[in-house]
Amino acid sequence: MSGRIGEPIRSMRARMRRVVARIARSEGLTPAAMTQLAGRRRNPFDVLVGTVISLRTRDEVTIVSTRRLLAIAPIPAVLERTSAKRIEKAIYPAGFYHTKARALRAIARILREKHDGRVPGTMEELLALPGVGRKTANLVLLMGFGVAALCVDTHVHRISNRLGFVATRTPEQTEAALRERLPKNLWWTYNELLVSYGKTVCTPLSPRCSACPAAGDCPRIGVTRSR
Ligand code: SF4
């Protein structure tokens, strides 16, 4: 299949729907860490804490570390009173656990001082919290508040480019491009599916294209080696 340069938007949207439906039917996809965490007690604080812990950390560690911390600090007021040492101990061996412990305490303090002890529900306010970037903010909006938001990490960025849905250099550019063309009803599942797919099938170095149910709809842009 050739590339998709100049593909009409209607045809691309139909392709997006087919690809998402086919990937969703794939077997062996493991739910992303935040889906597993949010499934228990879906609220913005849990999602915010889990996403901060998840940065540069494996899913298995994120899940265990977040549950351990939420068990001792289930609300912002308690988190603020918990010592950095105790937070570190709870989230270890998450990457940058030292820095994250301080960021989490600072976030809890700001939530009390500026937001009445609650996680704010706008992108602007979330981005003003320490350690919170667009990926985290979008995930909190999507999973914590149920707002349609597009969370683009390295997997979503890479796979969207391979599929020719976007032609971008950074996750931020991918988010902006997808906002214009991805049908809104797919926003809820797009991140979760592609993160899981990026870890199991459409992997960074050598994607398993021979086993991919979306192969017939994928121009495989930039793929030089596959299985
Ligand atoms: S065909 Fe290959 S590059 Fe395209 S989505 Fe499937 S695994 Fe990824």
Residues whose N, C-alpha, C, O or C-beta is under 5 A from the ligand:
A	BS01	SF4	R162 V201 C202 P207 R208 C209 C212 A214 A215 C218 R220 V223
